[in-house]
Each structure stands twice: as C-alpha cells, then as structure tokens.
Amino acid sequence: MLSVAVVGSGPSGVYTAQALRQQSLVPDVRVHVLDRLPTPYGLVRYGVAPDHEKIKSLQNSLRAVLEDDRVTFVGNVGVGGAEGVSPARLAELYHAVVYCVGASADRALAVPGESLPGSYSATRFVSWYSAHPDVGADPFVLDARSAVVIGVGNVAVDVARILARGAEELRATDVPRAALSALEDSRVRDVHIVGRRGPSQARFTTKELRELGALPGARVVVDPAELALDPAYAAPDGLPGALPLPAVVRRNLEVLRGWSAAGEPTAADAGRRIRLRFFLRPVELLERDGRVSGVRFARTAPDSGGGVRDTGAYEDVEAQLVLRAVGYRGVELPGLPFDPVRGTVPHTAGRVLRDGAPAPGEYVAGWIKRGPTGVIGSNRSCAKETVASLLEDVAGLRRRPAADDPLAVLRECGLRPVEWSGWLSIERAEAELGRSLGRGPVKIPDWPGLLAAARDRDR
C-alpha cells in the first residue's frame, strides 16, 4: 500500500487526490487530505463570491473525491506552524507528501498611508464576506461613502460588485450574518475600480465585467478620454505590425465602449455608481482624522515599450475605504524550502528541491508550485503533472512509514483532527442556522462555532 498526505483541501489538493485515486500503476493507495481549517474546499468555499453560485457548485465535484473510500479528509491540522505537525514528521508518517497550500498572502502597494485604518487587502474583504474564521467581523463598509478598489482583475470586480449589490439580493446566499448586516447599513454610493495601465491590459474576464452592468440600482461609468488613451481602443482588430488583439480584450473593449457612450450620470440618477478608471497609479493614501480619506494617483500614459510612464499630473480620489487587489503571493511554510522572490517552493515537475536536488517523497502542486496564475481548472493539469512525478518515483518510496495509523500519531501530538463526519456536522449546523434566519445555509464565521459544530455529531 502507498500512503500519501496531501496538504490543502482546495482545488489543487483535491485534484491531486483525484489523480492518485484514478491512476492504475499502484492499485492500493491511501490518501489523507489535510487542512488547517476544519472545513474543506479552500478558496472555493472562502474565495469564490457568494453570488457566483455556478462556480461555488464546484464543491459538488470536489465533494465526490473526498467521499471516496480511499480518501480521508483530515481538517483542523496545521502543518509547519508551532501548533501543528512539521514537514519532517509528515515525511516519517507517509510514503509521500504533496503540499497544495496555495498563495495566501496579498501583494502590498508599498505606498505611504497603506496601513491607515480603512485600508485593507481585497483578500481580507473577501474572507470577511466569505466567513473565513481567521478574519472575524470587521465593520468594513459601515461609514464609507466612497470606496476605491485598486486593481483591474476579477478579484477587484468581485469586491466592487459585492459593495454595489443590494444586501437583499445577498440574503439568498451564504453570507454570514455580520457581513450581511454591515452591507445592509452600507453608505457606499461610489465604487472606483482603478488600474495603472489601460483597459486592453486589464485582467478581468468579459463575463465578470458584464455582471457589473447587470446590477439592479447600480450604474457603470467609464470616461471616454481614458479609453482613448489606450492604443488598442482605436484599433480593435490589433495594432499595425502587431499580433491581433486577444478575443477577451476585444470583448472587454466593446463592453467598455458601450458604457462610455452612456455618459456621466445626472444628479437625478439614484443608486450606486461603479467607476472604471484607467491610467492611474497609486502613490499615496491620504489621511484625515487618523483614517484613510482618499488616494492620490499619478496620471500615467502608454509608453513605446508597451508599458506606462508617469505624465507628471496627479489626481486625488475621495475614499473612506480602500481595497488593494493587486495579486497574491505564496507564504513560506516552515520546514520547506522557499523562493522569496517567486513566492513558490523550488521544484522540478512538482518534486520539491532541497539544495538543488529532488527531496524523496516531497512534492508540490497548485499556486505554491507555479505561482498565483490560471483559473480553478488550471489546477487539474498541474496536479496531474505532480502525481505523474510521484508515480515515477514510487519504487524509491516503499520504505515503511513510522506508523500504520498516522491519525493516531497526530492525536497523540495533541491535535484534534476534524474528519468527514465532523464536516458533515458543520454543514448541518449551517443549514440549521440558515433556517432559523429564514435563509438557506449560512456560514459559521468563527473558530469556536465551527469546532463546536464539528464535535456535535448527534444533532
């Protein structure tokens, strides 16, 4: 029998477990999917926007893998930290360990004022409305009238959409009570999505972009002058002498062109406004009364090399809430090698490299392997590559693990694993909470509540 620990129960971890159970080279494989949280699914549960029900339904296919008899979900087990189990100990307990720990840190702007109250990472905001137990009930939007979201990717569009969407529409989702209450009391009327480059270089997908224009009670505003600065805007079929524009860029420009033609809303227009801004680079977060009061931007323009240059002009945008959505990066896991520049674990085809050589029995998959790129489905091929490497190495992994029952050893170390039955108890508790509120299932947002629900298996 081959025993494998997969660290992380998000898409990359579950796809790794799936690849291991679907292969035929080693017929008897036991997979333990470990997670620091008592809940599975990673960013599908705690990163996908609550109003994106189709994407969240991916949990059903991940669930089918975790319910396989050859796969065991083991939640509430940290790896690499002072209160968890070390990679060295895991290497003793299993024939192989695959680390699928993602890229949980956000990139900073590195500008003055970034640490002011009212300035947050979009990651933290997403975790708040997704009920991540590490975040708590921060009152993000209670007093803000204007919000600035820095970044022009899908995460930026997600958080802007949640800010601009009516709380009544979110009542049908699993948004936790505190977040829903704060969104109901929100005074935000203007949401600015700002990028330092032009619309042809934005990273959002057309589907996400169009959703902004479908929000009841919200109006999307685009400045025609900012669109006109982008060379691709005037050449929708591609710049002379260059490759044709990608289809997604052409579609995005078409959507933006339509919104810009609608003009500026009048004073009589009620509701919220979503302003898509381009060619603005943040240089400072402004302060008033000890809190963020706005963002100072340097006006940029396209340069001859395909990037942007500062023009010497500046613009201040009022904001009492600033969310940065400029990317993720991996975090070092104590006991594993780490490349601080790339934010990944050094590897070759998924094999962890220690001092330049593959470490027997240690592998990586997902964002910690390749960086925060691609969509959820990209993790499937990434996991398959890593599992192929593991199977190529299987002859050298046949040493006997230190214990026949790794979970018993973890419990002896003081850990209290939450297995699949515990997760099912959490699901039942969240369904009961939702029924008591006249809603569908509502997420439990705190560690004590999750762990109490996991232990209460007789409900």
Secondary structure, DSSP 8 states (H G I E B T S, - for coil): -EEEEEE--SHHHHHHHHHHHH-SSSS-EEEEEE-SSSS-STHHHHTS-TT-HHHHTHHHHHHHHHTSTTEEEEBS--BSSTTSB-HHHHHHHSSEEEE-----EE-----TTTTSTTEEEHHHHHHHHTT-TTT-----SSS-SEEEEE--SHHHHHHHHHHHS-HHHHTTTT--HHHHHHHHT----EEEEE-SS-GGG----HHHHHHHHT-TTEEEEE-HHHHHTSTTTT-TT--TTS----HHHHHHHHHHHHHHHT----TT--SEEEEEE-SEEEEEEEEETTEEEEEEEEEEEE-TTSSEEEEEEEEEEE-SEEEE-S-EE----TTS--BTTTTB--EETTEEEETTEEEEEEEE-THHHH-S-S-TTHHHHHHHHHHHHHHHTGGGG-S--S-S-HHHHHHHTT---B-HHHHHHHHHHHHHHHHHTTSS-----SHHHHHHHHH-TT-
